[in-house]
Amino acid sequence: MQTYSFPPLKALPAFPSGLDACIDIIARHTSFCITTHVNSDGDSLGSQLGLTLLLRQLGKTVQNVNPSHVPENLRFLPCSDEVLVFDAERDTSVLAEADVILVLDGNSPSRMRGMEEAIMRSPAVKAVIDHHQEPVEFARAYAIDTEACSTAELIYRLLTRLEERDGKTYLTKPLAEALYTGIMTDTGNFRFPRTTSDVHRIIARCIDVGVEPYYIFDSVFNQNPMNRSRLLGLTLANLQTYHNGKLCMMLVSEAMMRETETNVDHLEGFVEQTLGLRGVQMGAIVAEMPDEIKISLRSKGSLPVNKIAGFFGGGGHINAAGCRTKTMSFREVQETIVRLSAEYLA
């Protein structure tokens, strides 16, 4: 397997011009493959499926191929049953034969783990729509706004640009459900700092076309299996705090997941619990998996957890980031997070 090294993007175009470049690519081509990052979440899948529905209204052919499966709590989303989990033998040709590969909610092929080689070998035009920082150079077009609350917000802005151009309405109820889910989850249920009045106007329009907020929330957050609750109970019983209570860490061992018959999917949302404790400014969950350690980080204010994630080769936003490592033990990861966070919390 070939290893690729990507330089940082030298000059990020302003979002409007990047969006124009993506619209031009959409107009000029017929077949699209959309993908997003490993361990997809509400924003990545909501953006992907919303864009799928939008492109099909434009008469385009769309296939969705992801590096990992759709989480159980997001399978209610329209078209989610069409998402293929990447199989090199089957799907390399899908990526090779598409006119365009659209990468959503991820600004480097490495985030589509396992698909990197197939993406780069494909002669397809590549375009990125994302809101994360520090994109790398691999695509023809980049529509990136790091101030946006979510990638789903950017898909909505693409939609409205097309509505203005075509004099048509493209926001259907299924499309709105996908975008609402993306915005709701990536704003922490509308409580994170980038939840602006414009975001609420987008949400209002989604509700106007038939989205039911309770249904979306209930589907995403209130359908958890009992074994997930047992795993959460174990992690809460073993919370660790450091730096005079400013850092809270959740530890999930392989043994805990075996005991509760759970997997990494069941950890979604756990890390948010850490910031609910008085005095905590930074939270982390460290999960031990068979061949790697998964880390999720959260913070308040201007504490840059993306810098800590970057140490492990990951990334994200100032207040929400993640990474994985195969080179450190469970204990070494914990000790490293404590050491790195001391720069901001001690």
N, C-alpha and C positions, 0 to 999 in steps of 0.2 A: 504494500500500500504506500502510495506516495505521500510524503509529508509536505505541507504547504506552510510558508511563512508569509504573513501579510503585513505590509507596512501600514502605519496609521494614515488615515485619509488626510492629505496635506491641506486641503481647503474644502470645508463643508459648505455647500451652497445654501443660501437662504432658503427657508422652507418653501415659500411660494414658487421660486424658480425650480426647486427640486420636485415639487408637486407637478408643475407644468411638464417637466421632463418625463415623469411617470405617466401622465395623461397622454403625452405624445406616443410613448411606447405602447400603451394600451390601444390607442387609436390605430396604430400601424400593424398590429399583430392579432392573430386569431386564437392560438392555443396557449394556455397558461398552466404552469405548475406552481402552486402556492405551498410554501413550507414555513415552519417556525421552529423555535428553539426546543431542545430536549426538555422533557417533563413540562409539557405545555400547561398553561394556566388559563384563567378566565379571560384575560386580555389577549393573549396570543391566539387562543382558539376563537374567541369572539370576533377578533379582527379578521382572522383567516376565513371564517365561515361567512361573516358579513360581506367581505370582499368577493367571495365566491358567488354569493347571491347577486351582488351588484354587477359583476362581470357577465353573468349569465343573462341578466336583463339587457346587456349590450350586445348579446348574440355571440359571446365568446365561449370557447370550450375550456373547462377548468377541471383540473385534478388536484387533489390535496395529498401530499406525501409528507409525513412527519417522522422524526427519529424515534418517537415513543408514542405509546397508545393514548387515546383520549381518556382522561381520568373519569372515574365512575360518576362523579357529581356533575360532570359537564356533558353527559351523553344525551341530555334533554335538548341540547342546542340543535337548530335545524341543520341538516346535512352532516351532522357529526358522524353518522354511521358510514359516510363515504370516505373518511380519512384513512388512508393506508399507512400502516407502520412500515417504514422503509425496509425492504428486502433487496439486497444488492442484485441478486440474480433476476428478480422480477422488475425492480423499479429503476435501475440505472438507465434502462431504455426510455422510461417515462420522462425522466429528466433530460435525456439527450434529445428526445424528439419534440419537446415543447418549444414553442417560439420564444417564450419568456419564462424565467424563473423569478417569482416574486418572494422575497424574504421579508417576513414580517416579525416585528418585535425582537429582532436579533440583528446585530450589525457586523457579524463575522461568521463565515461558514463553520468555524469551529464550534459555534453554539448549536449547530445542527449536527451534533456528534454522530459519527458513523456515516453521514451523508456528504461529508466535506469533499471527498474525492469525486463522487458522482456529480456534485454541483459544479466543481471546477473543471471537470473534463467535458461537461456539456457545452455545446456551442451556443446554447440559448442566451439571449440577452438577459442580463441580471439587473434587478432593481430592488432597492431596499426602502421600506417604509417603517420607521421606528422612532422611539423617543429616548433611547439610551445614549449615553455619552461614549466618546472614543471609538467611532467606527473605523474599520480598516478598509483598505483599498482593494476591492475585488469586483465591484459592480459598475454598470454604466450610469445608473441614476440613483440618487439618494434623496428621499424626502424625509428629513429628520428634523424634529423639533423637540429638543431636550426639555423645553418648558411645558410641553403638553402633559396632561395627567395620565395619558395612556395612548397606546397605538390605536385603539378603537376610536379615540377622538380624531386621530389623523385620517382614519378611513371615512369617518363622517365628513370631514372637511373635503376629502376627495369627492365624496358623493355630492355634496352641495355645489362644488365647482362644476361637476358634470350636469347637475340639474340646471344651473344657470346657463351653461353652454347649450344644452339641448332643449330647454324650455319644458322639461318633463319632471315628474316626481318619481324618484326611485326608492324612497324610504317605505318599504313594505313592513308589515308586522313581523315576519320572520327575520328580516334583515335588522330591524330595530331591536329585536330580542337579543340578537348576537352582539350588537354594539353596546346595548345597555349592560349586558353581562360583563363585557370588557371594561367599561368605564366604572361600573359599580365595584368590581373586584380590585381594580388597580388604584382606586381612590380610597380603599379601605372602607367601603360603604359610605362614601362621600364625606370622609372626615380628614383626609390628608391635605397638606397645604395647597396643592394645585387644584383643589376643588373650587373653581371660579364660578362667577355668575354665568359665563358662557357655557361652562359644563352643565350647569343646571338647565340652561335653555335647550341644550341638546337632549337632555333627559326628558324635559317637558314635551318636546316634539315626539320622542319615542313613545311616551305615554299617550299622546294624542292619536297615534296610529294604532294603538291597541295593546301596547306592552302593559302587563300587570306587575307592578313592583313586588307584590307579595309572592307571586308565583316564581319570579326569578330568584328572589332571596331564598325562598323555601327550597327550591330545587338545588341551589348551590350549597347552602349551609345547613339545612335542616333534614337531610336524608342520610346522615352518617350511620354506619353500622355500629353495633355494640362493641365490637372488638377495637374500633378506633377510640371509643371513649375509655376503654380499659387501658389502652396505650397512653392516652393523654393523662389519665390518673397516675400512672407510673412515672411519667416525666415530671408532672407537677410535684409529686412527692419527693423528687430528687433535684429540685432546682438548686443551682449554685450561684452565689453572688460574690463579686469581687470589687475592688476599688471603692470601698465604703458603700457598697450597695448600688453603685452606678451602673455596673455591668451585671446582667442576669443571663445565665447560660443554662439551656436545656440539653440534657445528654440522653441520647437514644442509642442503646447498644443493640447489636444483632440479637443477643439473648432476649431482650425485651420484645423485639418484634416477633421472634419465634414463639415466645410464651403467649403472646396475644394474637398470633396468626395474622399479623399485619405486614404491610410493606411500605415502601417510600411514599406511595400515593396517599396513604393515610396521615402523613405528616403535614399536609397542606393546612396552613392556618395556625399551626402550633406556635410558631415563633412570635406571633402577634400577642400571645399571652404574656410574654416577658415584659412588654412595655406597660402592662396594666398594673404593675407593682409600684407603689410609692417610692420615689427617689431614683428609679431606674431610668437611665438615659440611653442605654444601648443594650440590645438583646441579641442572643445568638442561639441557634439550635445546631448541635453537632450530632449527626446520625451516622452510625457505623453500618456500612453495607458490605456485602461479601468481598468486593474487590476495590472499594474506594470509600472515602469519607465525604459525606454531603454536608455543606454548611450553608445556613441561611442567616442573614444579619439584618437587623432593624435598628433605627435610632431616632432620636428626637432632635429638633432644631437643626444646627449646622454640623452635626457630627458626621463625618464622611465615612460611612461603613463601606462604600465602594472602594476606598483606598485599602482597607483591610482585605476585602475580597480580591483585589488586584494582586496582593502578595501571593495568593494561592493560584493565580492565573484566571480568576473570575472577574466579575464586574457587576454593574448595575447602576443604581441611583445613589445619591448622597444618603438617603434615609432607608433604602431597601436594596440589598445586594445579595449575591450568592456565588458559590463556587464549589468545586470538588477537587479532591486530591487523592492520588494513588501513591504518593511518595512519603506520606507521614502516617504515623499510627494514630489511633483514636486519642490517646493521651497527649501525643505531641501536638495535635491540632488544638486541643483545649489550651495547652500551655502557650502556644503561639498566639492565639486570640487574646488571651489575658495580657501577654507581653505587648502586642501591637496596640491594643486598646488603651494601654497606660498612657500613651502619647496624648490622648484626647480626654482621658477621664481622671488620671492621677492628680 
